[in-house]
Amino acid sequence: MAELDGAVVGYVKLRRPTDLPSHRHVRQVNGLAVDPAFQRRGVGRALLLAAIDEARRRGAHRLTLQVLGTNPGALALYTGCGFEVEGVRRGEFLLDGEYVDDVLMAVHLGE
Ligand SMILES: CC(C)(COP(=O)(O)OP(=O)(O)OC[C@H]1O[C@@H](n2cnc3c(N)ncnc32)[C@H](O)[C@@H]1OP(=O)(O)O)[C@@H](O)C(=O)NCCC(=O)NCCS
């Protein structure tokens, strides 16, 4: 969580994608959000960099996430922190009558 003057202004969630032993080297960002009143001040980047450090500390070699193709701000944030696009599920979600891509991204954390 990110706090400012004792108030929560953002959070990031990190989890294992599955419980499979063969999947133990991977962690997933499973939620990242910053209060709209505190966006564009570096909070999202700080949370994401903390999640990368924590995933590495837990022994992960890969950190993955999914982001909607209609979210250019998040895509820019992830790319700026080293994530690369590994795949796109075209039209995966139907949102407000429009089919939206699900973009699969990952960063390699080293062995
Ligand atoms: C995406 C989100 C977490 C970014 O948080 P933030 O605190 O505003 O991000 P930062 O201030 O750390 O921005 C870091 C960089 O990300 C990019 N970025 C962030 N928001 C952006 C936007 N709205 N438009 C374009 N680029 C953006 C920029 O490159 C920015 O660097 P800069 O400010 O030096 O240009 C925030 O907008 C949010 O909570 N959005 C709603 C929830 C969401 O979409 N979560 C991600 C789901 S996958």
The ligand as a Gaussian input file, in Angstrom:
#p B3LYP/6-31G(d) Opt

LIG

0 1
 C       -2.283000       3.247000     -13.956000
 C       -2.092000       3.959000     -12.614000
 C       -1.883000       2.927000     -11.504000
 C       -0.848000       4.872000     -12.712000
 O       -0.615000       5.436000     -11.415000
 P        0.088000       6.860000     -11.267000
 O        0.449000       7.050000      -9.831000
 O       -0.759000       7.920000     -11.867000
 O        1.385000       6.658000     -12.158000
 P        2.761000       7.489000     -12.055000
 O        2.507000       8.896000     -11.636000
 O        3.724000       6.702000     -11.232000
 O        3.195000       7.477000     -13.586000
 C        4.359000       6.805000     -14.019000
 C        4.382000       6.856000     -15.535000
 O        3.316000       6.085000     -16.080000
 C        2.810000       6.729000     -17.263000
 N        1.437000       7.169000     -17.013000
 C        0.744000       7.061000     -15.862000
 N       -0.512000       7.519000     -16.033000
 C       -0.595000       7.940000     -17.311000
 C       -1.646000       8.487000     -18.101000
 N       -2.876000       8.727000     -17.578000
 N       -1.399000       8.780000     -19.393000
 C       -0.192000       8.522000     -19.934000
 N        0.856000       8.007000     -19.242000
 C        0.648000       7.705000     -17.953000
 C        3.715000       7.902000     -17.525000
 O        4.785000       7.446000     -18.321000
 C        4.189000       8.229000     -16.113000
 O        5.400000       8.913000     -16.090000
 P        5.400000      10.540000     -16.136000
 O        4.361000      11.013000     -15.149000
 O        6.800000      10.880000     -15.761000
 O        5.010000      10.888000     -17.538000
 C       -3.307000       4.864000     -12.285000
 O       -3.589000       5.678000     -13.396000
 C       -4.566000       4.100000     -11.910000
 O       -4.774000       3.726000     -10.753000
 N       -5.433000       3.881000     -12.900000
 C       -6.707000       3.171000     -12.648000
 C       -6.485000       1.689000     -12.332000
 C       -5.669000       1.007000     -13.410000
 O       -5.828000       1.256000     -14.602000
 N       -4.771000       0.111000     -12.949000
 C       -3.957000      -0.702000     -13.838000
 C       -4.755000      -1.931000     -14.227000
 S       -3.792000      -3.059000     -15.209000

